[in-house]
């Protein structure tokens, strides 16, 4: 999800964090919490509760890297719909560029608006390479 997903598809840019679109499901959130602990993220009790309940957006800054957990991204109907469109990059699932762009358009943050023209141009290039 996010620019980190586009980078995995070949987009030439940098990002400060990784964004993960997570399916909101009790079993999935328990597994996610366990994985975050194994990766040595330092999670407060509140952060652990937010992960387990699938809070829409969680920023984690106390780990080996900055991570945004997104359970309800702007502009994407559901995890299941996005999963139907996802792309595998070396066996790693990545959101489709159309979903990344749609989410950035709906979020409408300044940094997203600034990157949208380049992301759209890359999407056109990427689709022509397939």
Short mmCIF file of the C-alpha atoms (twelve columns), coordinates in Angstrom:
data_MODEL
# 
_entry.id   MODEL 
# 
loop_
_atom_site.group_PDB 
_atom_site.id 
_atom_site.type_symbol 
_atom_site.label_atom_id 
_atom_site.label_alt_id 
_atom_site.label_comp_id 
_atom_site.label_asym_id 
_atom_site.label_seq_id 
_atom_site.Cartn_x 
_atom_site.Cartn_y 
_atom_site.Cartn_z 
_atom_site.pdbx_PDB_model_num 
ATOM 1   C CA . UNK A 1   0.000   0.000   0.000   1 
ATOM 2   C CA . UNK A 2   1.160   3.561   -0.470  1 
ATOM 3   C CA . UNK A 3   4.277   4.742   -2.187  1 
ATOM 4   C CA . UNK A 4   6.223   1.777   -0.766  1 
ATOM 5   C CA . UNK A 5   3.985   -0.498  -2.864  1 
ATOM 6   C CA . UNK A 6   4.663   1.552   -5.987  1 
ATOM 7   C CA . UNK A 7   8.404   1.378   -5.282  1 
ATOM 8   C CA . UNK A 8   8.188   -2.435  -5.204  1 
ATOM 9   C CA . UNK A 9   6.672   -2.224  -8.694  1 
ATOM 10  C CA . UNK A 10  9.614   -0.132  -9.945  1 
ATOM 11  C CA . UNK A 11  8.543   3.448   -9.151  1 
ATOM 12  C CA . UNK A 12  11.643  5.590   -8.682  1 
ATOM 13  C CA . UNK A 13  11.206  7.487   -5.435  1 
ATOM 14  C CA . UNK A 14  11.778  7.215   -1.711  1 
ATOM 15  C CA . UNK A 15  9.483   7.002   1.270   1 
ATOM 16  C CA . UNK A 16  9.929   7.443   4.988   1 
ATOM 17  C CA . UNK A 17  7.876   4.422   6.013   1 
ATOM 18  C CA . UNK A 18  6.204   1.247   4.869   1 
ATOM 19  C CA . UNK A 19  2.425   1.070   4.527   1 
ATOM 20  C CA . UNK A 20  0.592   -2.209  4.992   1 
ATOM 21  C CA . UNK A 21  -3.096  -2.708  4.130   1 
ATOM 22  C CA . UNK A 22  -4.293  -5.221  6.696   1 
ATOM 23  C CA . UNK A 23  -7.422  -7.353  6.564   1 
ATOM 24  C CA . UNK A 24  -9.563  -6.587  9.618   1 
ATOM 25  C CA . UNK A 25  -10.144 -10.052 11.030  1 
ATOM 26  C CA . UNK A 26  -9.613  -11.173 14.664  1 
ATOM 27  C CA . UNK A 27  -7.309  -14.064 13.786  1 
ATOM 28  C CA . UNK A 28  -5.340  -11.890 11.370  1 
ATOM 29  C CA . UNK A 29  -4.877  -9.083  13.898  1 
ATOM 30  C CA . UNK A 30  -3.616  -11.569 16.526  1 
ATOM 31  C CA . UNK A 31  -1.060  -12.908 14.030  1 
ATOM 32  C CA . UNK A 32  -0.088  -9.354  13.093  1 
ATOM 33  C CA . UNK A 33  0.485   -8.393  16.724  1 
ATOM 34  C CA . UNK A 34  2.671   -11.466 17.233  1 
ATOM 35  C CA . UNK A 35  4.693   -10.637 14.095  1 
ATOM 36  C CA . UNK A 36  5.185   -7.017  15.193  1 
ATOM 37  C CA . UNK A 37  6.534   -8.213  18.539  1 
ATOM 38  C CA . UNK A 38  8.863   -10.680 16.797  1 
ATOM 39  C CA . UNK A 39  10.148  -7.786  14.675  1 
ATOM 40  C CA . UNK A 40  10.911  -5.953  17.945  1 
ATOM 41  C CA . UNK A 41  8.346   -3.175  17.641  1 
ATOM 42  C CA . UNK A 42  7.887   -1.598  21.077  1 
ATOM 43  C CA . UNK A 43  4.112   -1.473  21.418  1 
ATOM 44  C CA . UNK A 44  2.264   0.251   24.219  1 
ATOM 45  C CA . UNK A 45  -0.797  -1.427  25.672  1 
ATOM 46  C CA . UNK A 46  -2.916  1.090   23.735  1 
ATOM 47  C CA . UNK A 47  -1.127  0.297   20.452  1 
ATOM 48  C CA . UNK A 48  -1.610  -3.434  21.026  1 
ATOM 49  C CA . UNK A 49  -5.328  -2.895  21.628  1 
ATOM 50  C CA . UNK A 50  -5.579  -0.757  18.472  1 
ATOM 51  C CA . UNK A 51  -3.954  -3.511  16.398  1 
ATOM 52  C CA . UNK A 52  -6.234  -6.187  17.841  1 
ATOM 53  C CA . UNK A 53  -9.402  -4.206  17.146  1 
ATOM 54  C CA . UNK A 54  -8.206  -3.131  13.690  1 
ATOM 55  C CA . UNK A 55  -8.213  0.637   14.192  1 
ATOM 56  C CA . UNK A 56  -8.513  2.274   10.752  1 
ATOM 57  C CA . UNK A 57  -4.990  3.790   10.791  1 
ATOM 58  C CA . UNK A 58  -2.062  3.116   13.148  1 
ATOM 59  C CA . UNK A 59  1.399   4.679   12.919  1 
ATOM 60  C CA . UNK A 60  4.208   2.684   14.521  1 
ATOM 61  C CA . UNK A 61  7.447   4.608   15.111  1 
ATOM 62  C CA . UNK A 62  9.037   2.482   17.846  1 
ATOM 63  C CA . UNK A 63  10.505  -0.365  15.862  1 
ATOM 64  C CA . UNK A 64  13.211  -1.278  13.393  1 
ATOM 65  C CA . UNK A 65  11.482  0.898   10.753  1 
ATOM 66  C CA . UNK A 66  8.497   3.240   10.563  1 
ATOM 67  C CA . UNK A 67  5.312   1.382   9.720   1 
ATOM 68  C CA . UNK A 68  1.752   2.482   8.965   1 
ATOM 69  C CA . UNK A 69  -0.946  -0.154  9.446   1 
ATOM 70  C CA . UNK A 70  -4.003  0.668   7.384   1 
ATOM 71  C CA . UNK A 71  -7.191  -1.266  8.009   1 
ATOM 72  C CA . UNK A 72  -9.479  1.124   6.086   1 
ATOM 73  C CA . UNK A 73  -7.607  3.095   3.407   1 
ATOM 74  C CA . UNK A 74  -9.292  6.078   1.810   1 
ATOM 75  C CA . UNK A 75  -10.795 5.288   -1.590  1 
ATOM 76  C CA . UNK A 76  -10.735 1.479   -1.309  1 
ATOM 77  C CA . UNK A 77  -14.044 -0.294  -0.746  1 
ATOM 78  C CA . UNK A 78  -12.781 -3.353  1.114   1 
ATOM 79  C CA . UNK A 79  -9.754  -5.549  1.615   1 
ATOM 80  C CA . UNK A 80  -11.420 -8.283  -0.437  1 
ATOM 81  C CA . UNK A 81  -11.943 -5.972  -3.419  1 
ATOM 82  C CA . UNK A 82  -8.353  -4.724  -3.281  1 
ATOM 83  C CA . UNK A 83  -7.083  -8.302  -2.936  1 
ATOM 84  C CA . UNK A 84  -8.775  -9.235  -6.224  1 
ATOM 85  C CA . UNK A 85  -6.653  -6.573  -7.954  1 
ATOM 86  C CA . UNK A 86  -3.374  -7.054  -6.070  1 
ATOM 87  C CA . UNK A 87  -0.096  -7.876  -7.796  1 
ATOM 88  C CA . UNK A 88  2.569   -10.353 -6.696  1 
ATOM 89  C CA . UNK A 89  6.135   -9.028  -6.661  1 
ATOM 90  C CA . UNK A 90  8.457   -11.952 -5.985  1 
ATOM 91  C CA . UNK A 91  5.679   -13.705 -4.014  1 
ATOM 92  C CA . UNK A 92  4.942   -10.519 -2.025  1 
ATOM 93  C CA . UNK A 93  1.413   -9.095  -2.400  1 
ATOM 94  C CA . UNK A 94  1.285   -5.420  -3.418  1 
ATOM 95  C CA . UNK A 95  -1.765  -3.219  -3.945  1 
ATOM 96  C CA . UNK A 96  -2.490  -2.401  -7.579  1 
ATOM 97  C CA . UNK A 97  -1.256  1.017   -8.666  1 
ATOM 98  C CA . UNK A 98  -4.836  2.078   -9.398  1 
ATOM 99  C CA . UNK A 99  -5.702  1.447   -5.729  1 
ATOM 100 C CA . UNK A 100 -2.597  3.277   -4.492  1 
ATOM 101 C CA . UNK A 101 -3.478  6.272   -6.668  1 
ATOM 102 C CA . UNK A 102 -7.167  6.204   -5.699  1 
ATOM 103 C CA . UNK A 103 -6.236  6.130   -2.013  1 
ATOM 104 C CA . UNK A 104 -3.868  9.090   -2.378  1 
ATOM 105 C CA . UNK A 105 -6.518  11.039  -4.303  1 
ATOM 106 C CA . UNK A 106 -9.101  10.440  -1.569  1 
ATOM 107 C CA . UNK A 107 -6.667  11.206  1.275   1 
ATOM 108 C CA . UNK A 108 -6.000  14.550  -0.452  1 
ATOM 109 C CA . UNK A 109 -2.929  15.415  1.620   1 
ATOM 110 C CA . UNK A 110 -0.490  17.958  0.182   1 
ATOM 111 C CA . UNK A 111 2.303   15.380  -0.115  1 
ATOM 112 C CA . UNK A 112 -0.063  12.998  -1.922  1 
ATOM 113 C CA . UNK A 113 -1.294  15.674  -4.339  1 
ATOM 114 C CA . UNK A 114 2.328   16.528  -5.142  1 
ATOM 115 C CA . UNK A 115 3.226   12.915  -5.968  1 
ATOM 116 C CA . UNK A 116 0.071   12.045  -7.951  1 
ATOM 117 C CA . UNK A 117 1.202   13.305  -11.395 1 
ATOM 118 C CA . UNK A 118 4.392   11.214  -11.211 1 
ATOM 119 C CA . UNK A 119 2.547   8.178   -9.860  1 
ATOM 120 C CA . UNK A 120 0.002   8.385   -12.678 1 
ATOM 121 C CA . UNK A 121 2.761   8.725   -15.281 1 
ATOM 122 C CA . UNK A 122 4.520   5.708   -13.779 1 
ATOM 123 C CA . UNK A 123 1.245   3.735   -13.839 1 
ATOM 124 C CA . UNK A 124 0.888   4.450   -17.569 1 
ATOM 125 C CA . UNK A 125 4.498   3.379   -18.181 1 
ATOM 126 C CA . UNK A 126 4.089   0.278   -15.999 1 
ATOM 127 C CA . UNK A 127 0.891   -0.831  -17.760 1 
ATOM 128 C CA . UNK A 128 2.612   -0.512  -21.157 1 
ATOM 129 C CA . UNK A 129 5.489   -2.725  -19.964 1 
ATOM 130 C CA . UNK A 130 3.260   -5.678  -19.090 1 
# 
